[in-house]
Structure formats: structure tokens, C-alpha cells
């Protein structure tokens, strides 16, 4: 089994869908996967909770599967979406000066993939 940490910085929904699809696909093939929502991608958090959003179903599936590690605390605060993250039960990650660091994942054997 391989481990992958998918760090999504890009706030484009067309990019984000590929993060969700790949995370779910990797998990279905037996890999351990974590999604970290970073940078401009944190601005998507409120809309992902809306049932009519095309990404909502995949987002909920990824969250239900335990694939979403959390969102960057500093970036979600800057984007005004920290409250949306909290209301969705996401952990605000801040171990590297308010941002989620990659070292933790590398030390645990994760391959880091950025989007």
C-alpha cells in the first residue's frame, strides 16, 4: 500500500474535481490518501457544502471516507471561509506558522502531490 497526501492549492473547481476523483480512486485501490485544502482552494469550501454544487456529492463522499485531512487555517481565515470549514467539521491545520506543513506527511511515508 502506498500513501499519498494531495495538497490542493488551486481554487479552480475543474482542478478540485480531479483531486476528489483521484483520492477516491486511490483509496478504492487500497492506498492511504489524505486531502489537504490549501491556498486559493479554501475559497471553495462554502460552495462545496451546497447540495446543488456539481462537486458536492464527491466532496461528501471524500469526507465520509475520511480522506479530507482538513483546511489551512491561515488561508481559510484570509479567504473568509474558516467558519465554513468549521461548520463542515474540517480541522483547521496550522502546524507550520498557521499553514499545514508537508514534513509531517513525508515523515510518515506519504508521497506529496500538489494541485
TATADA-V784708 format. One record per helix or strand of 3 or more residues. SS is the DSSP state (A for helix, B for strand). FROM is the first residue (numbers start at 1). LEN is the number of residues. Records with the same first field share a line. If there is no record, write none. Layout:
SS->FROM-LEN, FROM-LEN
This chain:
B->3-6, 32-6, 68-5, 111-4
A->13-16, 39-10, 56-9, 73-6, 82-6, 103-5
